Amino acid sequence: MCVVSNHVTGIFERWGERLRSERRERRLTQDKVAELAGLDTSTVSRVEAGTAGFAGYVAVAEALDVVLATRAA
């Protein structure tokens, strides 16, 4: 795996953890977030696991009204 791919994987994993935490704090199920985001529940699960495509993170973040950001290396 190349360095860029590792970096992106790390970002997605951190975003997934953040979104899972936000969902749990709001006491929402993955099913409810999927409904709000217009996604399948399996996609929300992959987002939280850090293995979804970029669009999944954007949709879940918008549904939870969360801003996703990265820090410069």
PyRosetta script that sets phi, psi and omega in degrees:
from pyrosetta import init, pose_from_sequence

init()
pose = pose_from_sequence("MCVVSNHVTGIFERWGERLRSERRERRLTQDKVAELAGLDTSTVSRVEAGTAGFAGYVAVAEALDVVLATRAA")
pose.set_psi(1, 138.1)
pose.set_omega(1, -177.4)
pose.set_phi(2, -81.9)
pose.set_psi(2, 166.3)
pose.set_omega(2, -177.1)
pose.set_phi(3, -61.4)
pose.set_psi(3, -42.1)
pose.set_omega(3, 179.9)
pose.set_phi(4, -63.3)
pose.set_psi(4, -43.8)
pose.set_omega(4, 179.4)
pose.set_phi(5, -62.2)
pose.set_psi(5, -41.4)
pose.set_omega(5, 177.1)
pose.set_phi(6, -61.8)
pose.set_psi(6, -41.0)
pose.set_omega(6, -179.6)
pose.set_phi(7, -63.9)
pose.set_psi(7, -45.6)
pose.set_omega(7, 179.5)
pose.set_phi(8, -64.1)
pose.set_psi(8, -42.5)
pose.set_omega(8, 178.2)
pose.set_phi(9, -58.8)
pose.set_psi(9, -43.2)
pose.set_omega(9, 178.3)
pose.set_phi(10, -62.6)
pose.set_psi(10, -40.4)
pose.set_omega(10, 177.8)
pose.set_phi(11, -63.2)
pose.set_psi(11, -47.8)
pose.set_omega(11, -179.3)
pose.set_phi(12, -61.2)
pose.set_psi(12, -39.0)
pose.set_omega(12, 178.3)
pose.set_phi(13, -63.8)
pose.set_psi(13, -43.0)
pose.set_omega(13, 178.7)
pose.set_phi(14, -65.8)
pose.set_psi(14, -42.2)
pose.set_omega(14, 177.3)
pose.set_phi(15, -61.8)
pose.set_psi(15, -42.1)
pose.set_omega(15, 179.2)
pose.set_phi(16, -60.6)
pose.set_psi(16, -42.9)
pose.set_omega(16, 177.6)
pose.set_phi(17, -62.5)
pose.set_psi(17, -42.5)
pose.set_omega(17, 180.0)
pose.set_phi(18, -63.6)
pose.set_psi(18, -44.4)
pose.set_omega(18, -178.9)
pose.set_phi(19, -68.2)
pose.set_psi(19, -38.6)
pose.set_omega(19, 176.5)
pose.set_phi(20, -61.3)
pose.set_psi(20, -44.9)
pose.set_omega(20, 179.5)
pose.set_phi(21, -60.9)
pose.set_psi(21, -45.5)
pose.set_omega(21, 178.1)
pose.set_phi(22, -61.0)
pose.set_psi(22, -44.3)
pose.set_omega(22, -179.6)
pose.set_phi(23, -61.2)
pose.set_psi(23, -46.0)
pose.set_omega(23, -178.7)
pose.set_phi(24, -65.6)
pose.set_psi(24, -40.2)
pose.set_omega(24, 178.1)
pose.set_phi(25, -60.2)
pose.set_psi(25, -33.3)
pose.set_omega(25, -179.8)
pose.set_phi(26, -88.3)
pose.set_psi(26, 0.7)
pose.set_omega(26, 179.1)
pose.set_phi(27, 55.7)
pose.set_psi(27, 44.2)
pose.set_omega(27, 177.0)
pose.set_phi(28, -104.6)
pose.set_psi(28, 146.5)
pose.set_omega(28, 174.1)
pose.set_phi(29, -84.6)
pose.set_psi(29, 162.7)
pose.set_omega(29, 174.1)
pose.set_phi(30, -62.0)
pose.set_psi(30, -35.1)
pose.set_omega(30, 178.1)
pose.set_phi(31, -60.4)
pose.set_psi(31, -43.5)
pose.set_omega(31, -178.9)
pose.set_phi(32, -66.9)
pose.set_psi(32, -42.4)
pose.set_omega(32, 178.5)
pose.set_phi(33, -63.9)
pose.set_psi(33, -40.6)
pose.set_omega(33, 177.5)
pose.set_phi(34, -59.2)
pose.set_psi(34, -43.1)
pose.set_omega(34, 178.3)
pose.set_phi(35, -61.9)
pose.set_psi(35, -46.6)
pose.set_omega(35, -179.7)
pose.set_phi(36, -63.9)
pose.set_psi(36, -34.7)
pose.set_omega(36, -176.3)
pose.set_phi(37, -90.1)
pose.set_psi(37, -9.8)
pose.set_omega(37, -177.3)
pose.set_phi(38, 72.1)
pose.set_psi(38, 34.6)
pose.set_omega(38, -178.1)
pose.set_phi(39, -122.2)
pose.set_psi(39, 168.2)
pose.set_omega(39, 169.8)
pose.set_phi(40, -77.0)
pose.set_psi(40, 151.4)
pose.set_omega(40, 176.5)
pose.set_phi(41, -59.5)
pose.set_psi(41, -34.3)
pose.set_omega(41, 179.3)
pose.set_phi(42, -63.7)
pose.set_psi(42, -31.9)
pose.set_omega(42, 178.0)
pose.set_phi(43, -69.8)
pose.set_psi(43, -41.1)
pose.set_omega(43, 176.8)
pose.set_phi(44, -61.7)
pose.set_psi(44, -40.1)
pose.set_omega(44, 177.0)
pose.set_phi(45, -61.3)
pose.set_psi(45, -43.8)
pose.set_omega(45, 178.5)
pose.set_phi(46, -66.2)
pose.set_psi(46, -36.7)
pose.set_omega(46, 176.0)
pose.set_phi(47, -59.3)
pose.set_psi(47, -49.4)
pose.set_omega(47, -177.9)
pose.set_phi(48, -65.9)
pose.set_psi(48, -26.4)
pose.set_omega(48, 178.4)
pose.set_phi(49, -84.6)
pose.set_psi(49, -9.7)
pose.set_omega(49, 179.8)
pose.set_phi(50, 83.1)
pose.set_psi(50, 21.7)
pose.set_omega(50, -175.4)
pose.set_phi(51, -122.1)
pose.set_psi(51, 11.1)
pose.set_omega(51, -178.6)
pose.set_phi(52, -87.9)
pose.set_psi(52, 170.7)
pose.set_omega(52, 173.3)
pose.set_phi(53, -78.2)
pose.set_psi(53, 162.0)
pose.set_omega(53, -175.9)
pose.set_phi(54, -51.5)
pose.set_psi(54, -44.1)
pose.set_omega(54, -176.7)
pose.set_phi(55, -59.5)
pose.set_psi(55, -32.6)
pose.set_omega(55, 178.1)
pose.set_phi(56, -63.2)
pose.set_psi(56, -43.2)
pose.set_omega(56, 179.3)
pose.set_phi(57, -63.7)
pose.set_psi(57, -41.9)
pose.set_omega(57, -179.9)
pose.set_phi(58, -62.9)
pose.set_psi(58, -46.0)
pose.set_omega(58, -178.3)
pose.set_phi(59, -63.4)
pose.set_psi(59, -43.9)
pose.set_omega(59, -179.7)
pose.set_phi(60, -67.8)
pose.set_psi(60, -42.0)
pose.set_omega(60, 178.7)
pose.set_phi(61, -60.7)
pose.set_psi(61, -42.7)
pose.set_omega(61, 178.9)
pose.set_phi(62, -65.1)
pose.set_psi(62, -41.2)
pose.set_omega(62, 179.9)
pose.set_phi(63, -62.9)
pose.set_psi(63, -34.3)
pose.set_omega(63, -179.5)
pose.set_phi(64, -94.0)
pose.set_psi(64, -1.6)
pose.set_omega(64, -177.4)
pose.set_phi(65, 56.4)
pose.set_psi(65, 50.5)
pose.set_omega(65, -179.4)
pose.set_phi(66, -117.6)
pose.set_psi(66, 138.5)
pose.set_omega(66, 175.6)
pose.set_phi(67, -94.7)
pose.set_psi(67, 125.7)
pose.set_omega(67, 176.9)
pose.set_phi(68, -98.8)
pose.set_psi(68, 132.7)
pose.set_omega(68, -179.4)
pose.set_phi(69, -142.5)
pose.set_psi(69, 161.2)
pose.set_omega(69, 174.6)
pose.set_phi(70, -122.8)
pose.set_psi(70, 157.1)
pose.set_omega(70, 174.3)
pose.set_phi(71, -97.9)
pose.set_psi(71, 146.5)
pose.set_omega(71, 176.0)
pose.set_phi(72, -67.3)
pose.set_psi(72, 143.4)
pose.set_omega(72, -179.2)
pose.set_phi(73, -72.9)
pose.dump_pdb("model.pdb")
